[in-house]
Amino acid sequence: MINFRYHLVSLTAVFLALTVGLILGTAALNGPAMEALESTSQGLRDSNEQLRAEVTRLEDQLGDEQEFAAEVAPAYLQNRLTGKNILVVVLPGATTDAVDGAVEMLGYAGATVSGRVSVLDDFFDPANADQLVDLVDTATPATVTTPVTYDGVQAMSYVLAAVTTGKVAGTAVAITPGDITTVTTALSDLSMLTVETAPTGLADGVLVLAGSGATDSDAEARNTGMVTTTNEFAADAPTVYGAMTSTGDGNPIATIRSDDAGTVATVDNAQFTQGQIAAVAALGDFVNSGTVDHLGIGEGASGLLPDAA
């Protein structure tokens, strides 16, 4: 008779057989499987070590190249901008080290920094457009006629460029120290601008330094604004746009290069010493001969440095 005890014994026998099978199977496969797993793991460890070593080698090589570039910079840049007044405009994303390095290169080229200002993130925030339009009405000097536009970034960039370069569309205009202070103070009070070196209102050229562009929900408007600001300065004086890198979706340097209106020279590796040298050399070309260079390592660059004269 088949009863509960019979079923219990049968189920126990089945589970016991399964257990024995698993043990035997694991024992049979454990050696080869573990050996294969260990071999794969060791291979990955070796590959990682090789990659780390390659990264270290490349970093050392880059460091050596930058040291060499720094050593040759004074001789290479000598007299390229002698007696020229250069305005430095810093846009969001540019590193302080890169800006300081570029200013040092301007010194090697014989230039005088006639002002250093940083245009901050809030300047390009679409939510602040109306504030900029209102500011244009109250801060614009009597000698400057602003364009008719509802684009607050464009209108205020036009005014900022005018008072810091002393020019409108390349023509000199009368700008007083008070005019400069009115504009820069008004923007500073709105947390849209910082002034590292007070502008003199004289500029033979402009060096714009920027990062790779915004990536937030307002990125398109912000990046467009950075291009607009650069173009307003470029309308008044020869301008070089030096990006820290050419990478990044929406990077303003890609837009400037694709437009290629012949009004803005570009450098796409300004985070490095070589790029800072190239930016100052390109500005020298633009100011002295009207040559518009596109330099660096990214798409649209013709080389690392301007062609030899």
Wavefront OBJ file of the C-alpha trace (Angstrom):
o trace
v 0.000 0.000 0.000
v 1.278 3.470 -0.987
v 0.932 5.780 1.983
v 2.364 9.069 3.229
v 5.492 7.337 4.540
v 6.146 5.934 1.058
v 5.861 9.411 -0.516
v 8.143 10.905 2.104
v 10.820 8.284 1.506
v 10.519 8.711 -2.274
v 10.859 12.523 -2.088
v 13.792 12.215 0.247
v 15.511 9.844 -2.176
v 14.927 12.259 -5.070
v 16.393 15.260 -3.206
v 19.284 13.160 -2.012
v 20.023 12.124 -5.600
v 19.890 15.755 -6.737
v 22.219 16.819 -3.968
v 24.702 14.081 -4.769
v 24.519 15.022 -8.463
v 25.199 18.686 -7.739
v 28.116 17.843 -5.511
v 29.623 15.476 -8.058
v 29.009 17.931 -10.924
v 30.537 20.825 -9.031
v 33.526 18.724 -8.107
v 33.991 17.684 -11.712
v 33.711 21.207 -13.104
v 35.226 23.148 -10.254
v 38.791 22.708 -11.374
v 38.466 23.738 -15.072
v 35.847 26.453 -14.372
v 37.861 28.065 -11.605
v 40.999 27.884 -13.686
v 39.227 29.580 -16.613
v 37.765 32.252 -14.339
v 41.105 32.926 -12.715
v 42.794 33.115 -16.120
v 40.216 35.633 -17.350
v 40.540 37.726 -14.185
v 44.315 37.748 -14.441
v 44.074 38.825 -18.073
v 41.839 41.735 -17.121
v 44.211 42.728 -14.314
v 47.162 42.664 -16.704
v 45.240 44.732 -19.272
v 44.304 47.316 -16.639
v 47.891 47.595 -15.511
v 49.003 48.143 -19.096
v 46.366 50.855 -19.579
v 47.387 52.585 -16.350
v 50.992 52.511 -17.435
v 50.041 53.973 -20.829
v 48.017 56.752 -19.191
v 50.942 57.558 -16.906
v 53.305 57.620 -19.879
v 51.023 59.958 -21.831
v 50.575 62.246 -18.823
v 54.331 62.414 -18.377
v 54.766 63.114 -22.084
v 52.147 65.882 -21.947
v 53.852 67.368 -18.914
v 57.197 67.353 -20.720
v 55.634 68.972 -23.796
v 54.032 71.700 -21.709
v 57.293 72.369 -19.909
v 59.040 72.659 -23.262
v 56.303 74.948 -24.592
v 56.605 77.175 -21.537
v 60.343 77.414 -22.072
v 60.110 78.437 -25.733
v 57.074 80.723 -25.310
v 59.001 83.954 -24.558
v 61.137 83.655 -27.693
v 58.292 82.417 -29.898
v 55.836 85.142 -28.882
v 58.317 87.998 -28.617
v 57.071 91.251 -30.226
v 53.894 89.705 -31.643
v 51.723 92.197 -29.747
v 54.182 94.855 -28.682
v 52.418 98.065 -27.728
v 48.941 96.545 -28.161
v 46.163 96.799 -25.591
v 44.399 93.456 -25.152
v 41.130 92.931 -23.304
v 40.669 89.512 -21.668
v 37.071 88.283 -21.425
v 36.440 85.089 -19.457
v 33.260 83.102 -20.117
v 31.839 80.219 -18.040
v 33.953 77.086 -17.916
v 37.377 78.636 -18.406
v 39.789 77.587 -15.675
v 41.692 80.166 -13.649
v 45.001 78.433 -14.406
v 44.358 78.635 -18.138
v 43.386 82.303 -17.960
v 46.446 83.141 -15.862
v 48.595 81.223 -18.338
v 47.155 83.118 -21.300
v 47.738 86.445 -19.534
v 51.345 85.394 -18.976
v 51.676 84.645 -22.702
v 50.280 88.087 -23.536
v 53.093 89.535 -21.446
v 55.671 87.548 -23.422
v 54.163 88.964 -26.622
v 54.636 92.522 -25.357
v 50.933 93.244 -24.895
v 49.315 95.298 -22.171
v 46.243 93.745 -20.560
v 43.759 96.616 -20.721
v 41.150 94.804 -18.651
v 40.138 91.365 -17.435
v 36.485 90.608 -16.805
v 34.545 87.401 -16.241
v 31.015 87.129 -17.623
v 29.190 84.763 -15.268
v 26.536 82.072 -15.715
v 23.665 84.337 -14.671
v 24.382 86.627 -17.615
v 23.372 83.796 -19.959
v 20.392 82.540 -17.950
v 17.268 82.994 -20.114
v 15.333 83.874 -16.955
v 17.413 87.053 -16.629
v 16.843 88.341 -20.170
v 14.392 91.036 -19.069
v 16.824 92.291 -16.434
v 19.457 92.742 -19.110
v 17.061 94.636 -21.376
v 16.165 96.960 -18.506
v 19.843 97.428 -17.672
v 20.606 98.463 -21.237
v 18.131 101.324 -20.872
v 19.751 102.627 -17.695
v 23.479 101.917 -18.165
v 24.231 102.682 -21.827
v 26.491 105.741 -22.311
v 25.090 108.649 -24.285
v 27.749 108.106 -26.969
v 26.559 104.552 -27.691
v 23.396 103.739 -29.637
v 22.216 100.213 -28.948
v 20.680 97.974 -31.611
v 16.929 97.399 -31.609
v 16.554 93.899 -30.194
v 14.660 91.990 -27.523
v 17.677 89.735 -26.991
v 18.990 90.871 -23.616
v 22.321 89.053 -23.990
v 22.973 90.627 -27.380
v 22.012 94.136 -26.296
v 24.020 94.060 -23.063
v 27.003 92.399 -24.747
v 26.945 95.226 -27.290
v 27.133 97.794 -24.488
v 29.762 95.868 -22.491
v 31.932 95.477 -25.575
v 31.614 99.164 -26.402
v 32.663 100.465 -22.997
v 35.530 97.971 -22.541
v 37.018 98.313 -26.045
v 36.195 101.981 -26.652
v 34.796 101.073 -30.062
v 31.514 100.417 -31.808
v 31.693 98.389 -35.020
v 35.428 99.066 -35.106
v 35.066 102.840 -34.827
v 36.359 104.634 -31.736
v 33.744 106.266 -29.510
v 34.117 108.542 -26.518
v 34.006 106.424 -23.360
v 34.719 107.821 -19.903
v 35.915 105.889 -16.836
v 32.486 106.613 -15.363
v 30.792 104.915 -18.305
v 32.859 101.787 -17.739
v 32.174 101.770 -14.007
v 28.436 102.237 -14.515
v 28.153 99.195 -16.763
v 30.520 96.878 -14.902
v 29.113 97.781 -11.483
v 25.525 97.271 -12.617
v 26.372 93.800 -13.941
v 28.415 92.962 -10.860
v 25.521 93.926 -8.590
v 23.376 91.379 -10.466
v 26.062 88.679 -10.048
v 26.565 88.601 -13.808
v 30.123 89.938 -13.970
v 33.324 90.055 -11.970
v 36.159 92.456 -12.677
v 39.671 91.156 -12.058
v 41.445 94.050 -13.798
v 39.450 97.231 -14.392
v 39.042 97.894 -18.135
v 40.636 101.059 -19.480
v 38.253 101.378 -22.422
v 41.073 100.761 -24.906
v 41.486 97.505 -26.815
v 43.359 96.670 -29.997
v 42.267 93.049 -29.621
v 40.163 90.779 -27.444
v 41.027 87.360 -26.051
v 37.906 85.413 -25.059
v 38.491 82.267 -22.973
v 35.700 79.771 -22.336
v 34.846 76.219 -21.362
v 33.047 73.555 -23.367
v 29.608 75.125 -22.983
v 26.530 74.537 -20.860
v 24.852 71.140 -20.521
v 21.766 71.920 -18.426
v 18.158 72.242 -19.588
v 18.880 75.777 -20.862
v 22.106 74.718 -22.574
v 21.064 75.750 -26.085
v 20.166 79.287 -25.023
v 23.261 79.651 -22.846
v 25.649 78.395 -25.535
v 24.010 80.615 -28.137
v 24.485 83.497 -25.734
v 28.212 82.780 -25.441
v 28.518 82.904 -29.218
v 26.498 86.132 -29.326
v 28.698 87.792 -26.707
v 31.842 86.768 -28.578
v 30.466 88.163 -31.834
v 29.655 91.508 -30.197
v 33.261 91.892 -29.049
v 34.489 90.704 -32.448
v 32.473 93.460 -34.126
v 34.566 96.036 -32.258
v 38.089 94.552 -32.303
v 39.995 91.496 -33.594
v 38.936 88.628 -31.348
v 40.250 85.149 -30.575
v 37.936 82.599 -28.942
v 40.014 80.179 -26.897
v 38.060 77.136 -25.710
v 39.424 74.828 -23.057
v 38.468 71.906 -25.334
v 36.578 71.260 -28.556
v 34.565 68.395 -27.058
v 31.052 68.578 -25.664
v 27.633 68.745 -27.282
v 26.745 72.318 -28.116
v 30.291 73.580 -27.574
v 30.219 77.217 -28.785
v 33.525 76.828 -30.613
v 31.875 74.355 -32.992
v 29.219 76.956 -33.834
v 31.781 79.704 -34.344
v 33.860 77.514 -36.626
v 30.869 76.292 -38.616
v 29.711 79.872 -39.181
v 33.284 80.908 -40.092
v 32.346 84.494 -40.915
v 36.010 85.508 -40.795
v 35.438 87.670 -37.722
v 36.582 85.350 -34.901
v 39.797 83.348 -34.752
v 39.683 80.181 -32.640
v 41.846 77.876 -30.552
v 40.350 74.671 -29.142
v 42.967 73.525 -26.595
v 43.460 76.627 -24.449
v 43.519 74.550 -21.267
v 47.085 73.605 -22.185
v 50.195 75.770 -22.419
v 50.447 75.016 -26.145
v 46.916 76.291 -26.664
v 47.565 79.460 -24.694
v 50.603 80.145 -26.854
v 48.529 79.486 -29.974
v 45.774 81.828 -28.807
v 48.185 84.718 -28.334
v 49.962 83.953 -31.628
v 46.592 83.872 -33.414
v 45.647 87.185 -31.849
v 48.931 88.646 -33.082
v 48.141 87.444 -36.609
v 44.645 88.925 -36.457
v 45.637 92.286 -34.981
v 48.677 92.828 -37.183
v 47.673 91.311 -40.530
v 43.981 90.500 -40.373
v 44.679 86.759 -40.639
v 42.000 84.619 -38.994
v 43.486 81.365 -37.682
v 41.681 78.264 -36.403
v 44.146 76.322 -34.290
v 44.256 73.297 -32.015
v 43.522 69.597 -32.271
v 39.765 69.474 -32.864
v 37.599 69.503 -35.962
v 38.120 72.609 -38.049
v 41.669 73.306 -36.809
v 44.334 73.862 -39.442
v 47.239 73.156 -37.133
v 48.672 73.655 -33.668
v 50.263 77.024 -34.432
v 49.954 79.642 -37.178
v 51.859 79.025 -40.376
v 55.336 80.535 -40.368
v 55.505 83.956 -41.949
l 1 2 3 4 5 6 7 8 9 10 11 12 13 14 15 16 17 18 19 20 21 22 23 24 25 26 27 28 29 30 31 32 33 34 35 36 37 38 39 40 41 42 43 44 45 46 47 48 49 50 51 52 53 54 55 56 57 58 59 60 61 62 63 64 65 66 67 68 69 70 71 72 73 74 75 76 77 78 79 80 81 82 83 84 85 86 87 88 89 90 91 92 93 94 95 96 97 98 99 100 101 102 103 104 105 106 107 108 109 110 111 112 113 114 115 116 117 118 119 120 121 122 123 124 125 126 127 128 129 130 131 132 133 134 135 136 137 138 139 140 141 142 143 144 145 146 147 148 149 150 151 152 153 154 155 156 157 158 159 160 161 162 163 164 165 166 167 168 169 170 171 172 173 174 175 176 177 178 179 180 181 182 183 184 185 186 187 188 189 190 191 192 193 194 195 196 197 198 199 200 201 202 203 204 205 206 207 208 209 210 211 212 213 214 215 216 217 218 219 220 221 222 223 224 225 226 227 228 229 230 231 232 233 234 235 236 237 238 239 240 241 242 243 244 245 246 247 248 249 250 251 252 253 254 255 256 257 258 259 260 261 262 263 264 265 266 267 268 269 270 271 272 273 274 275 276 277 278 279 280 281 282 283 284 285 286 287 288 289 290 291 292 293 294 295 296 297 298 299 300 301 302 303 304 305 306 307 308 309
